[in-house]
Amino acid sequence: MKRLYLILAVFLQTFCMAASVHAATLKITELAVTTRVLKGKPIDSVHRISYQSIKNIYCFTRTVLTDADETVIKHLWIQDGQVLKETELPIKGKNWRVYSTMPIGASSRGNWQVEVKDETGAVLRKIEFRIQ
């Protein structure tokens, strides 16, 4: 019985180490909320903005992927603690850029954040901003 527990413990430890190695292969090198993406780059970085000045807002993410060819990330757009939109974005190379967009209107006023999650659902980074 002790041998069975030992084998199980070694298996679980190996599995947990493999999972942590996999999670470390995707890094976010840039994250910005912006009013526009031009030529693959954000044109500004928004921390506070009026809903009257824009029709859409973007979340730009630059990634570095090692030990894999492809994966996915998700952008979760959260207003005042409530998830309003979830966008799955493919990461198809070592250095990759992606963005998602959110339409903005009068009902968009409040505190916002965008969470970036990996394919396992772990939060890699988040960014906060306010729409007035």
Beta strands, then each sheet from edge to edge (+ up, - down):
strand 1: 26-34
strand 2: 37-38
strand 3: 41-42
strand 4: 48-49
strand 5: 56-65
strand 6: 71-79
strand 7: 82-91
strand 8: 95-103
strand 9: 110-117
strand 10: 123-131
sheet 1: 1+ 5- 8+
sheet 2: 2+ 3-
sheet 3: 4+ 10+ 9- 6+ 7-
end
